[in-house]
Amino acid sequence: MTITATPAKQRLGFTLIELLVVIGIMAVLISILFPVIRRSRQQSQALACKSQLHDIGAAMQMYLNYNKGHYPLSPQLPSVNPNGYETVMKLLAPYNGSQPRIFHCPADEETFQKENTSYFYYSELGITPIGQTFFYKVFKSASAVPMLWDAENFHGGSVPFNWLFADGHVDQFLSGAN
């Protein structure tokens, strides 16, 4: 007499334990990935912001060329304008193709809606020749005189603020706020 084994039940799916293990592994991977994605997004927004400041710098240079080296007589922000001066955004519009988006930092979710800009303007430039401004007196160089910079800490505590300087270069400095 021969003994034949009956076929074992075939497994048609995953067991509950296997599913829980896979879900647990996915949760760990996602928890590792989210901070990396967030930092990457912050860095890309800071880079886009820096690029926009560079475009503003090009428009400012065209403005300076047309106005014999005189900077715009404008307020720091539209809401801080007791003398009723035209805003930098309006004065630079003919030189940037009337593109107001270059004044909007991608990471700015509040200031642009209120001010129509994400950047402070160093308004002393419109009043005083550059060689007599506070920053020039301290640093003795146009490359250290800021024209515009992030109005708030849009890029997070350890990510630098973006600054556009009078010589046209854009650089980053730490905000100091963590």
OpenMM code with the backbone's topology and positions (N, CA, C; nanometers):
from openmm import Vec3, app, unit

residues = "MET THR ILE THR ALA THR PRO ALA LYS GLN ARG LEU GLY PHE THR LEU ILE GLU LEU LEU VAL VAL ILE GLY ILE MET ALA VAL LEU ILE SER ILE LEU PHE PRO VAL ILE ARG ARG SER ARG GLN GLN SER GLN ALA LEU ALA CYS LYS SER GLN LEU HIS ASP ILE GLY ALA ALA MET GLN MET TYR LEU ASN TYR ASN LYS GLY HIS TYR PRO LEU SER PRO GLN LEU PRO SER VAL ASN PRO ASN GLY TYR GLU THR VAL MET LYS LEU LEU ALA PRO TYR ASN GLY SER GLN PRO ARG ILE PHE HIS CYS PRO ALA ASP GLU GLU THR PHE GLN LYS GLU ASN THR SER TYR PHE TYR TYR SER GLU LEU GLY ILE THR PRO ILE GLY GLN THR PHE PHE TYR LYS VAL PHE LYS SER ALA SER ALA VAL PRO MET LEU TRP ASP ALA GLU ASN PHE HIS GLY GLY SER VAL PRO PHE ASN TRP LEU PHE ALA ASP GLY HIS VAL ASP GLN PHE LEU SER GLY ALA ASN".split()
positions = [
    Vec3(0.0836, -0.1150, 0.0000),
    Vec3(0.0000, 0.0000, 0.0000),
    Vec3(0.0895, 0.1232, 0.0000),
    Vec3(0.0617, 0.2166, -0.0884),
    Vec3(0.1388, 0.3411, -0.0968),
    Vec3(0.0621, 0.4527, -0.0290),
    Vec3(0.1399, 0.5289, 0.0403),
    Vec3(0.0783, 0.6431, 0.1097),
    Vec3(0.1070, 0.7666, 0.0267),
    Vec3(0.0045, 0.8360, -0.0075),
    Vec3(0.0206, 0.9616, -0.0820),
    Vec3(-0.0177, 1.0764, 0.0097),
    Vec3(0.0598, 1.1796, 0.0016),
    Vec3(0.0335, 1.2976, 0.0858),
    Vec3(-0.0705, 1.3840, 0.0163),
    Vec3(-0.1587, 1.4320, 0.0966),
    Vec3(-0.2597, 1.5212, 0.0399),
    Vec3(-0.1964, 1.6599, 0.0261),
    Vec3(-0.2255, 1.7297, -0.0820),
    Vec3(-0.1639, 1.8619, -0.1007),
    Vec3(-0.2058, 1.9566, 0.0112),
    Vec3(-0.1068, 2.0308, 0.0593),
    Vec3(-0.1338, 2.1286, 0.1653),
    Vec3(-0.2184, 2.2420, 0.1080),
    Vec3(-0.2900, 2.3056, 0.1944),
    Vec3(-0.3706, 2.4192, 0.1510),
    Vec3(-0.2796, 2.5232, 0.0890),
    Vec3(-0.3170, 2.5742, -0.0263),
    Vec3(-0.2380, 2.6785, -0.0903),
    Vec3(-0.2690, 2.8125, -0.0263),
    Vec3(-0.1616, 2.8918, -0.0043),
    Vec3(-0.1808, 3.0261, 0.0509),
    Vec3(-0.2212, 3.1181, -0.0612),
    Vec3(-0.3296, 3.1894, -0.0403),
    Vec3(-0.3797, 3.2803, -0.1421),
    Vec3(-0.3494, 3.4260, -0.1123),
    Vec3(-0.3031, 3.4614, 0.0052),
    Vec3(-0.2788, 3.6015, 0.0394),
    Vec3(-0.1745, 3.6124, 0.1484),
    Vec3(-0.1641, 3.7316, 0.2050),
    Vec3(-0.0697, 3.7598, 0.3122),
    Vec3(-0.1373, 3.7362, 0.4463),
    Vec3(-0.0572, 3.7000, 0.5418),
    Vec3(-0.1110, 3.6865, 0.6761),
    Vec3(-0.1169, 3.8248, 0.7389),
    Vec3(-0.1899, 3.8372, 0.8451),
    Vec3(-0.2033, 3.9644, 0.9150),
    Vec3(-0.0672, 4.0119, 0.9653),
    Vec3(0.0154, 3.9225, 1.0129),
    Vec3(0.1484, 3.9579, 1.0632),
    Vec3(0.2333, 4.0142, 0.9493),
    Vec3(0.2303, 3.9516, 0.8341),
    Vec3(0.3091, 4.0000, 0.7205),
    Vec3(0.2650, 4.1409, 0.6790),
    Vec3(0.1361, 4.1639, 0.6754),
    Vec3(0.0846, 4.2968, 0.6404),
    Vec3(0.1288, 4.4023, 0.7420),
    Vec3(0.1225, 4.3687, 0.8698),
    Vec3(0.1638, 4.4629, 0.9743),
    Vec3(0.3129, 4.4944, 0.9642),
    Vec3(0.3945, 4.3956, 0.9322),
    Vec3(0.5383, 4.4180, 0.9167),
    Vec3(0.5649, 4.5109, 0.7990),
    Vec3(0.5003, 4.4887, 0.6872),
    Vec3(0.5178, 4.5738, 0.5686),
    Vec3(0.4721, 4.7163, 0.5985),
    Vec3(0.3582, 4.7323, 0.6640),
    Vec3(0.3077, 4.8658, 0.6997),
    Vec3(0.4049, 4.9352, 0.7953),
    Vec3(0.4605, 4.8607, 0.8906),
    Vec3(0.5580, 4.9179, 0.9836),
    Vec3(0.6837, 4.9649, 0.9129),
    Vec3(0.7328, 4.8869, 0.8185),
    Vec3(0.8521, 4.9257, 0.7416),
    Vec3(0.8229, 5.0513, 0.6596),
    Vec3(0.7057, 5.0560, 0.5976),
    Vec3(0.6678, 5.1741, 0.5193),
    Vec3(0.6582, 5.2975, 0.6082),
    Vec3(0.6038, 5.2837, 0.7269),
    Vec3(0.5917, 5.3970, 0.8193),
    Vec3(0.7286, 5.4501, 0.8585),
    Vec3(0.8240, 5.3608, 0.8833),
    Vec3(0.9596, 5.4028, 0.9183),
    Vec3(1.0241, 5.4762, 0.8014),
    Vec3(1.0108, 5.4228, 0.6815),
    Vec3(1.0689, 5.4876, 0.5636),
    Vec3(1.0065, 5.6256, 0.5393),
    Vec3(0.8773, 5.6370, 0.5552),
    Vec3(0.8100, 5.7662, 0.5364),
    Vec3(0.8551, 5.8661, 0.6421),
    Vec3(0.8690, 5.8203, 0.7660),
    Vec3(0.9123, 5.9125, 0.8722),
    Vec3(1.0549, 5.9616, 0.8482),
    Vec3(1.1368, 5.8840, 0.7819),
    Vec3(1.2724, 5.9269, 0.7465),
    Vec3(1.2680, 6.0210, 0.6268),
    Vec3(1.1790, 5.9943, 0.5335),
    Vec3(1.1731, 6.0684, 0.4076),
    Vec3(1.1122, 6.2079, 0.4217),
    Vec3(1.0122, 6.2257, 0.5071),
    Vec3(0.9444, 6.3560, 0.5183),
    Vec3(1.0380, 6.4704, 0.5545),
    Vec3(1.1232, 6.4588, 0.6547),
    Vec3(1.2140, 6.5710, 0.6840),
    Vec3(1.3088, 6.6027, 0.5681),
    Vec3(1.3534, 6.5002, 0.4974),
    Vec3(1.4420, 6.5212, 0.3829),
    Vec3(1.3682, 6.5984, 0.2738),
    Vec3(1.2450, 6.5609, 0.2477),
    Vec3(1.1653, 6.6299, 0.1454),
    Vec3(1.1391, 6.7741, 0.1875),
    Vec3(1.1095, 6.7960, 0.3159),
    Vec3(1.0832, 6.9311, 0.3639),
    Vec3(1.2069, 7.0193, 0.3489),
    Vec3(1.3229, 6.9685, 0.3871),
    Vec3(1.4478, 7.0450, 0.3724),
    Vec3(1.4776, 7.0728, 0.2253),
    Vec3(1.4542, 6.9748, 0.1426),
    Vec3(1.4775, 6.9922, -0.0003),
    Vec3(1.3854, 7.1004, -0.0567),
    Vec3(1.2618, 7.1011, -0.0131),
    Vec3(1.1663, 7.2030, -0.0587),
    Vec3(1.2090, 7.3422, -0.0108),
    Vec3(1.2522, 7.3523, 0.1151),
    Vec3(1.2996, 7.4812, 0.1678),
    Vec3(1.4195, 7.5311, 0.0889),
    Vec3(1.5113, 7.4418, 0.0567),
    Vec3(1.6300, 7.4813, -0.0184),
    Vec3(1.5944, 7.5253, -0.1592),
    Vec3(1.4987, 7.4575, -0.2229),
    Vec3(1.4595, 7.4977, -0.3580),
    Vec3(1.3870, 7.6318, -0.3564),
    Vec3(1.3066, 7.6578, -0.2534),
    Vec3(1.2402, 7.7874, -0.2424),
    Vec3(1.3414, 7.8982, -0.2171),
    Vec3(1.4406, 7.8723, -0.1342),
    Vec3(1.5452, 7.9721, -0.1080),
    Vec3(1.6234, 8.0011, -0.2347),
    Vec3(1.6488, 7.8987, -0.3156),
    Vec3(1.7201, 7.9179, -0.4413),
    Vec3(1.6356, 7.9977, -0.5407),
    Vec3(1.5054, 7.9677, -0.5483),
    Vec3(1.4163, 8.0442, -0.6369),
    Vec3(1.4087, 8.1897, -0.5918),
    Vec3(1.4043, 8.2115, -0.4615),
    Vec3(1.4028, 8.3463, -0.4040),
    Vec3(1.5308, 8.4198, -0.4424),
    Vec3(1.6422, 8.3525, -0.4313),
    Vec3(1.7717, 8.4111, -0.4667),
    Vec3(1.7745, 8.4482, -0.6155),
    Vec3(1.7204, 8.3638, -0.6986),
    Vec3(1.7141, 8.3908, -0.8421),
    Vec3(1.6276, 8.5136, -0.8714),
    Vec3(1.5172, 8.5257, -0.8004),
    Vec3(1.4294, 8.6414, -0.8202),
    Vec3(1.4978, 8.7698, -0.7766),
    Vec3(1.5734, 8.7653, -0.6674),
    Vec3(1.6490, 8.8830, -0.6258),
    Vec3(1.7524, 8.9205, -0.7317),
    Vec3(1.8108, 8.8221, -0.7955),
    Vec3(1.9049, 8.8493, -0.9039),
    Vec3(1.8339, 8.9223, -1.0181),
    Vec3(1.7122, 8.8787, -1.0522),
    Vec3(1.6331, 8.9458, -1.1565),
    Vec3(1.5982, 9.0893, -1.1162),
    Vec3(1.5658, 9.1088, -0.9883),
    Vec3(1.5382, 9.2439, -0.9387),
    Vec3(1.6642, 9.3294, -0.9510),
    Vec3(1.7792, 9.2690, -0.9218),
    Vec3(1.9064, 9.3401, -0.9347),
    Vec3(1.9315, 9.3854, -1.0777),
    Vec3(1.8979, 9.3017, -1.1747),
    Vec3(1.9138, 9.3397, -1.3153),
    Vec3(1.8206, 9.4557, -1.3504),
    Vec3(1.6965, 9.4503, -1.3024),
    Vec3(1.6016, 9.5598, -1.3255),
    Vec3(1.6500, 9.6879, -1.2576),
    Vec3(1.7061, 9.6741, -1.1379),
    Vec3(1.7582, 9.7906, -1.0661),
    Vec3(1.8737, 9.8530, -1.1432),
    Vec3(1.9599, 9.7704, -1.1998),
    Vec3(2.0726, 9.8232, -1.2771),
    Vec3(2.0225, 9.9012, -1.3984),
    Vec3(1.9186, 9.8518, -1.4639),
    Vec3(1.8607, 9.9265, -1.5769),
    Vec3(1.8001, 10.0579, -1.5289),
    Vec3(1.7346, 10.0544, -1.4143),
    Vec3(1.6790, 10.1765, -1.3560),
    Vec3(1.7909, 10.2770, -1.3284),
    Vec3(1.8994, 10.2302, -1.2685),
    Vec3(2.0130, 10.3172, -1.2372),
    Vec3(2.0740, 10.3766, -1.3638),
    Vec3(2.0868, 10.2963, -1.4669),
    Vec3(2.1410, 10.3458, -1.5936),
    Vec3(2.0530, 10.4568, -1.6504),
    Vec3(1.9244, 10.4401, -1.6444),
    Vec3(1.8310, 10.5384, -1.6989),
    Vec3(1.8244, 10.6639, -1.6121),
    Vec3(1.8450, 10.6502, -1.4822),
    Vec3(1.8314, 10.7617, -1.3876),
    Vec3(1.9660, 10.8136, -1.3365),
    Vec3(2.0692, 10.8014, -1.4182),
    Vec3(2.2017, 10.8577, -1.3896),
    Vec3(2.2577, 10.8147, -1.2536),
    Vec3(2.2361, 10.6882, -1.2181),
    Vec3(2.2923, 10.6326, -1.0969),
    Vec3(2.2150, 10.6607, -0.9692),
    Vec3(2.0987, 10.7234, -0.9806),
    Vec3(2.0176, 10.7525, -0.8619),
    Vec3(1.9239, 10.6352, -0.8327),
    Vec3(1.9256, 10.5908, -0.7081),
    Vec3(1.8377, 10.4826, -0.6654),
    Vec3(1.6947, 10.5351, -0.6482),
    Vec3(1.5966, 10.4458, -0.6537),
    Vec3(1.4567, 10.4884, -0.6362),
    Vec3(1.4323, 10.5488, -0.4981),
    Vec3(1.3594, 10.6572, -0.4973),
    Vec3(1.3145, 10.7174, -0.3718),
    Vec3(1.1853, 10.6454, -0.3363),
    Vec3(1.1986, 10.5420, -0.2547),
    Vec3(1.0870, 10.4522, -0.2232),
    Vec3(1.0909, 10.4132, -0.0762),
    Vec3(0.9764, 10.3696, -0.0235),
    Vec3(0.9739, 10.3230, 0.1154),
    Vec3(1.0308, 10.1822, 0.1277),
    Vec3(1.0663, 10.1443, 0.2523),
    Vec3(1.1119, 10.0074, 0.2770),
    Vec3(1.0054, 9.9069, 0.2363),
    Vec3(0.8844, 9.9317, 0.2796),
    Vec3(0.7679, 9.8496, 0.2460),
    Vec3(0.6540, 9.9441, 0.2110),
    Vec3(0.5616, 9.9025, 0.1267),
    Vec3(0.4481, 9.9898, 0.0928),
    Vec3(0.3681, 10.0370, 0.2137),
    Vec3(0.3588, 9.9548, 0.3174),
    Vec3(0.2803, 9.9923, 0.4350),
    Vec3(0.3526, 10.0924, 0.5253),
    Vec3(0.4834, 10.1122, 0.5018),
    Vec3(0.5622, 10.2075, 0.5801),
    Vec3(0.6017, 10.3206, 0.4840),
    Vec3(0.5038, 10.4065, 0.4515),
    Vec3(0.5243, 10.5057, 0.3473),
    Vec3(0.4594, 10.6384, 0.3853),
    Vec3(0.5106, 10.7069, 0.4892),
    Vec3(0.4467, 10.8306, 0.5338),
    Vec3(0.4555, 10.9435, 0.4317),
    Vec3(0.5538, 10.9378, 0.3402),
    Vec3(0.5719, 11.0449, 0.2412),
    Vec3(0.4992, 11.0183, 0.1099),
    Vec3(0.4365, 10.9033, 0.0965),
    Vec3(0.3618, 10.8711, -0.0244),
    Vec3(0.4474, 10.8475, -0.1477),
    Vec3(0.5701, 10.7971, -0.1284),
    Vec3(0.6588, 10.7689, -0.2411),
    Vec3(0.6063, 10.6500, -0.3219),
    Vec3(0.6454, 10.6446, -0.4487),
    Vec3(0.6148, 10.5280, -0.5320),
    Vec3(0.6931, 10.4085, -0.4775),
    Vec3(0.6383, 10.2900, -0.4900),
    Vec3(0.7063, 10.1704, -0.4406),
    Vec3(0.8141, 10.1259, -0.5390),
    Vec3(0.9087, 10.0509, -0.4888),
    Vec3(1.0144, 9.9950, -0.5731),
    Vec3(0.9520, 9.9076, -0.6819),
    Vec3(0.8479, 9.8333, -0.6450),
    Vec3(0.7852, 9.7447, -0.7434),
    Vec3(0.7327, 9.8245, -0.8624),
    Vec3(0.6700, 9.9372, -0.8354),
    Vec3(0.6134, 10.0198, -0.9435),
    Vec3(0.7243, 10.0865, -1.0249),
    Vec3(0.8264, 10.1368, -0.9572),
    Vec3(0.9346, 10.2056, -1.0278),
    Vec3(1.0196, 10.1105, -1.1124),
    Vec3(1.0314, 9.9858, -1.0708),
    Vec3(1.1099, 9.8887, -1.1474),
    Vec3(1.0274, 9.8140, -1.2519),
    Vec3(0.8959, 9.8299, -1.2493),
    Vec3(0.8085, 9.7564, -1.3422),
    Vec3(0.8497, 9.7722, -1.4890),
    Vec3(0.8837, 9.8927, -1.5367),
    Vec3(0.9239, 9.9040, -1.6781),
    Vec3(1.0519, 9.8269, -1.7111),
    Vec3(1.1303, 9.7935, -1.6103),
    Vec3(1.2596, 9.7283, -1.6329),
    Vec3(1.2559, 9.5776, -1.6075),
    Vec3(1.1437, 9.5287, -1.5592),
    Vec3(1.1323, 9.3837, -1.5358),
    Vec3(1.0163, 9.3228, -1.6137),
    Vec3(0.9704, 9.3930, -1.7140),
    Vec3(0.8595, 9.3425, -1.7955),
    Vec3(0.7283, 9.3434, -1.7209),
    Vec3(0.7153, 9.4319, -1.6242),
    Vec3(0.5934, 9.4428, -1.5419),
    Vec3(0.5534, 9.3083, -1.4828),
    Vec3(0.6514, 9.2358, -1.4328),
    Vec3(0.6285, 9.1041, -1.3727),
    Vec3(0.6329, 9.1150, -1.2208),
    Vec3(0.5193, 9.1359, -1.1554),
    Vec3(0.5207, 9.1489, -1.0095),
    Vec3(0.5621, 9.0205, -0.9385),
    Vec3(0.5594, 8.9059, -1.0066),
    Vec3(0.5940, 8.7788, -0.9430),
    Vec3(0.7382, 8.7757, -0.8954),
    Vec3(0.8276, 8.8572, -0.9547),
    Vec3(0.9668, 8.8523, -0.9095),
    Vec3(0.9824, 8.9115, -0.7692),
    Vec3(0.8810, 8.9822, -0.7219),
    Vec3(0.8847, 9.0360, -0.5858),
    Vec3(0.8184, 8.9412, -0.4850),
    Vec3(0.7845, 8.8202, -0.5288),
    Vec3(0.7188, 8.7238, -0.4413),
    Vec3(0.8103, 8.6040, -0.4179),
    Vec3(0.8655, 8.5954, -0.2986),
    Vec3(0.9459, 8.4798, -0.2608),
    Vec3(0.8525, 8.3584, -0.2524),
    Vec3(0.8876, 8.2460, -0.3149),
    Vec3(0.7998, 8.1286, -0.3125),
    Vec3(0.7679, 8.0776, -0.1721),
    Vec3(0.8540, 8.1043, -0.0750),
    Vec3(0.8307, 8.0575, 0.0615),
    Vec3(0.7458, 8.1551, 0.1433),
    Vec3(0.7178, 8.2725, 0.0879),
    Vec3(0.6407, 8.3759, 0.1578),
    Vec3(0.4918, 8.3482, 0.1420),
    Vec3(0.4268, 8.3201, 0.2547),
    Vec3(0.2837, 8.2900, 0.2515),
    Vec3(0.1997, 8.4035, 0.3089),
    Vec3(0.2627, 8.5081, 0.3644),
    Vec3(0.1854, 8.6150, 0.4286),
    Vec3(0.2228, 8.7552, 0.3807),
    Vec3(0.3503, 8.7884, 0.3834),
    Vec3(0.3936, 8.9256, 0.3580),
    Vec3(0.3532, 8.9737, 0.2194),
    Vec3(0.3696, 8.8904, 0.1180),
    Vec3(0.3373, 8.9333, -0.0190),
    Vec3(0.1901, 8.9722, -0.0327),
    Vec3(0.1014, 8.8983, 0.0338),
    Vec3(-0.0409, 8.9303, 0.0260),
    Vec3(-0.0701, 9.0685, 0.0838),
    Vec3(0.0056, 9.1098, 0.1860),
    Vec3(-0.0167, 9.2394, 0.2504),
    Vec3(0.0584, 9.3523, 0.1812),
    Vec3(0.1797, 9.3248, 0.1351),
    Vec3(0.2708, 9.4298, 0.0887),
    Vec3(0.2945, 9.4309, -0.0626),
    Vec3(0.2563, 9.3271, -0.1335),
    Vec3(0.2885, 9.3095, -0.2757),
    Vec3(0.4386, 9.2955, -0.2989),
    Vec3(0.5104, 9.2607, -0.1959),
    Vec3(0.6527, 9.2301, -0.2050),
    Vec3(0.6908, 9.1409, -0.0875),
    Vec3(0.7935, 9.0621, -0.1088),
    Vec3(0.8478, 8.9778, -0.0021),
    Vec3(0.9789, 9.0341, 0.0505),
    Vec3(1.0187, 9.1514, 0.0006),
    Vec3(1.1510, 9.2041, 0.0295),
    Vec3(1.1468, 9.3460, 0.0864),
    Vec3(1.2377, 9.3713, 0.1806),
    Vec3(1.2616, 9.5070, 0.2294),
    Vec3(1.3508, 9.5779, 0.1278),
    Vec3(1.3280, 9.7070, 0.1102),
    Vec3(1.4152, 9.7905, 0.0279),
    Vec3(1.4949, 9.8804, 0.1219),
    Vec3(1.6238, 9.8929, 0.0980),
    Vec3(1.7088, 9.9809, 0.1794),
    Vec3(1.6850, 10.1242, 0.1311),
    Vec3(1.5849, 10.1884, 0.1889),
    Vec3(1.5361, 10.3178, 0.1408),
    Vec3(1.6374, 10.4317, 0.1548),
    Vec3(1.7402, 10.4156, 0.2373),
    Vec3(1.8432, 10.5190, 0.2482),
    Vec3(1.9128, 10.5420, 0.1139),
    Vec3(1.9158, 10.4403, 0.0271),
    Vec3(1.9788, 10.4549, -0.1037),
    Vec3(1.9097, 10.5616, -0.1894),
    Vec3(1.7796, 10.5776, -0.1740),
    Vec3(1.7067, 10.6771, -0.2523),
    Vec3(1.7227, 10.8179, -0.1989),
    Vec3(1.7719, 10.8315, -0.0767),
    Vec3(1.7846, 10.9621, -0.0118),
    Vec3(1.9290, 11.0113, -0.0138),
    Vec3(2.0222, 10.9196, 0.0092),
    Vec3(2.1631, 10.9527, 0.0286),
    Vec3(2.2475, 10.8861, -0.0798),
    Vec3(2.3479, 10.9530, -0.1326),
    Vec3(2.4392, 10.8844, -0.2262),
    Vec3(2.4989, 10.7605, -0.1585),
    Vec3(2.5225, 10.6582, -0.2370),
    Vec3(2.5654, 10.5297, -0.1813),
    Vec3(2.6887, 10.5428, -0.0932),
    Vec3(2.7832, 10.6283, -0.1281),
    Vec3(2.9050, 10.6453, -0.0500),
    Vec3(2.8824, 10.7082, 0.0869),
    Vec3(2.7638, 10.7622, 0.1095),
    Vec3(2.7334, 10.8243, 0.2374),
    Vec3(2.6327, 10.7445, 0.3200),
    Vec3(2.5949, 10.6263, 0.2716),
    Vec3(2.4996, 10.5436, 0.3467),
    Vec3(2.5686, 10.4782, 0.4652),
    Vec3(2.4902, 10.4385, 0.5609),
    Vec3(2.5416, 10.3739, 0.6814),
    Vec3(2.6276, 10.2530, 0.6472),
    Vec3(2.5755, 10.1618, 0.5630),
    Vec3(2.6478, 10.0387, 0.5321),
    Vec3(2.7784, 10.0658, 0.4586),
    Vec3(2.7779, 10.1636, 0.3693),
    Vec3(2.9021, 10.1946, 0.2975),
    Vec3(3.0064, 10.2514, 0.3934),
    Vec3(2.9631, 10.3366, 0.4850),
    Vec3(3.0570, 10.3930, 0.5827),
    Vec3(3.1184, 10.2840, 0.6707),
    Vec3(3.0397, 10.1837, 0.7043),
    Vec3(3.0892, 10.0751, 0.7893),
    Vec3(3.1799, 9.9799, 0.7118),
    Vec3(3.1363, 9.9370, 0.5925),
    Vec3(3.2073, 9.8316, 0.5195),
    Vec3(3.2978, 9.8818, 0.4073),
    Vec3(3.2867, 10.0095, 0.3698),
    Vec3(3.3733, 10.0716, 0.2684),
    Vec3(3.3680, 10.0033, 0.1319),
    Vec3(3.2513, 9.9470, 0.0979),
    Vec3(3.2391, 9.8775, -0.0296),
    Vec3(3.0924, 9.8671, -0.0705),
    Vec3(3.0664, 9.8907, -0.1999),
    Vec3(2.9298, 9.8750, -0.2509),
    Vec3(2.8860, 9.7292, -0.2457),
    Vec3(2.9819, 9.6378, -0.2462),
    Vec3(2.9463, 9.4953, -0.2409),
    Vec3(2.8918, 9.4551, -0.1045),
    Vec3(2.8982, 9.5455, -0.0053),
    Vec3(2.8436, 9.5173, 0.1272),
    Vec3(2.7212, 9.6031, 0.1588),
    Vec3(2.6754, 9.6815, 0.0619),
    Vec3(2.5573, 9.7657, 0.0822),
    Vec3(2.4360, 9.6908, 0.0272),
    Vec3(2.3421, 9.6510, 0.1133),
    Vec3(2.2248, 9.5785, 0.0644),
    Vec3(2.1258, 9.6717, -0.0050),
    Vec3(2.0591, 9.6198, -0.1084),
    Vec3(1.9502, 9.6931, -0.1724),
    Vec3(1.8157, 9.6372, -0.1264),
    Vec3(1.8026, 9.5058, -0.1343),
    Vec3(1.6804, 9.4378, -0.0920),
    Vec3(1.7187, 9.3091, -0.0202),
    Vec3(1.6299, 9.2647, 0.0697),
    Vec3(1.6509, 9.1379, 0.1392),
    Vec3(1.5164, 9.0828, 0.1836),
    Vec3(1.5142, 8.9547, 0.2197),
    Vec3(1.3912, 8.8893, 0.2651),
    Vec3(1.3286, 8.9702, 0.3786),
    Vec3(1.2003, 8.9997, 0.3672),
    Vec3(1.1313, 9.0799, 0.4686),
    Vec3(1.1076, 9.0021, 0.5973),
    Vec3(1.1049, 8.8706, 0.5874),
    Vec3(1.0855, 8.7862, 0.7055),
    Vec3(1.1695, 8.6609, 0.6903),
    Vec3(1.1679, 8.5798, 0.7923),
    Vec3(1.2425, 8.4553, 0.7918),
    Vec3(1.1612, 8.3486, 0.7175),
    Vec3(1.1545, 8.3632, 0.5861),
    Vec3(1.0731, 8.2723, 0.5044),
    Vec3(1.1317, 8.1327, 0.4941),
    Vec3(1.2622, 8.1197, 0.5096),
    Vec3(1.3294, 7.9946, 0.4781),
    Vec3(1.3655, 7.9116, 0.6003),
    Vec3(1.3083, 7.9413, 0.7144),
    Vec3(1.3350, 7.8637, 0.8343),
    Vec3(1.4533, 7.9179, 0.9108),
    Vec3(1.4674, 7.8728, 1.0352),
    Vec3(1.5671, 7.9276, 1.1255),
    Vec3(1.7107, 7.9121, 1.0811),
    Vec3(1.7507, 7.7944, 1.0353),
    Vec3(1.8913, 7.7741, 1.0013),
    Vec3(1.9197, 7.8026, 0.8543),
    Vec3(1.8158, 7.8252, 0.7756),
    Vec3(1.8352, 7.8577, 0.6343),
    Vec3(1.8566, 8.0087, 0.6245),
    Vec3(1.9544, 8.0529, 0.5482),
    Vec3(1.9872, 8.1955, 0.5443),
    Vec3(1.8807, 8.2827, 0.4780),
    Vec3(1.8847, 8.4114, 0.5151),
    Vec3(1.8088, 8.5135, 0.4442),
    Vec3(1.8824, 8.5405, 0.3129),
    Vec3(1.8099, 8.5775, 0.2102),
    Vec3(1.8705, 8.6173, 0.0837),
    Vec3(1.8826, 8.7691, 0.0804),
    Vec3(1.9965, 8.8195, 0.0308),
    Vec3(2.0254, 8.9621, 0.0239),
    Vec3(2.0737, 8.9982, -0.1158),
    Vec3(2.0213, 9.1070, -0.1718),
    Vec3(2.0699, 9.1635, -0.2975),
    Vec3(2.1534, 9.2855, -0.2618),
    Vec3(2.2777, 9.2896, -0.3105),
    Vec3(2.3686, 9.3983, -0.2772),
    Vec3(2.3819, 9.4982, -0.3920),
    Vec3(2.4332, 9.6155, -0.3599),
    Vec3(2.4402, 9.7259, -0.4558),
    Vec3(2.5277, 9.6946, -0.5767),
    Vec3(2.6227, 9.6048, -0.5648),
    Vec3(2.7047, 9.5692, -0.6802),
    Vec3(2.6361, 9.4638, -0.7675),
    Vec3(2.5151, 9.4206, -0.7284),
    Vec3(2.4360, 9.3275, -0.8091),
    Vec3(2.4441, 9.1826, -0.7675),
    Vec3(2.5323, 9.1478, -0.6768),
    Vec3(2.5399, 9.0064, -0.6377),
    Vec3(2.4351, 8.9756, -0.5305),
    Vec3(2.3968, 8.8505, -0.5267),
    Vec3(2.3008, 8.8020, -0.4271),
    Vec3(2.3744, 8.7027, -0.3392),
    Vec3(2.3560, 8.7160, -0.2092),
    Vec3(2.4239, 8.6280, -0.1152),
    Vec3(2.3278, 8.5894, -0.0047),
    Vec3(2.3714, 8.4985, 0.0796),
    Vec3(2.2885, 8.4519, 0.1901),
    Vec3(2.3622, 8.4722, 0.3208),
    Vec3(2.2854, 8.5100, 0.4238),
    Vec3(2.3393, 8.5221, 0.5588),
    Vec3(2.2419, 8.4555, 0.6527),
    Vec3(2.2948, 8.4016, 0.7610),
    Vec3(2.2074, 8.3377, 0.8587),
    Vec3(2.1205, 8.4420, 0.9251),
    Vec3(1.9973, 8.4016, 0.9538),
    Vec3(1.9006, 8.4936, 1.0129),
    Vec3(1.9262, 8.5170, 1.1607),
    Vec3(1.9880, 8.4230, 1.2274),
    Vec3(2.0097, 8.4365, 1.3702),
    Vec3(1.8910, 8.3842, 1.4511),
    Vec3(1.7736, 8.3732, 1.3915),
    Vec3(1.6555, 8.3203, 1.4601),
    Vec3(1.6467, 8.1724, 1.4351),
    Vec3(1.6333, 8.0946, 1.5391),
    Vec3(1.6217, 7.9489, 1.5229),
    Vec3(1.4871, 7.9008, 1.5628),
] * unit.nanometer
topology = app.Topology()
chain = topology.addChain("A")
for resn in residues:
    res = topology.addResidue(resn, chain)
    for name in ("N", "CA", "C"):
        topology.addAtom(name, app.Element.getBySymbol(name[0]), res)
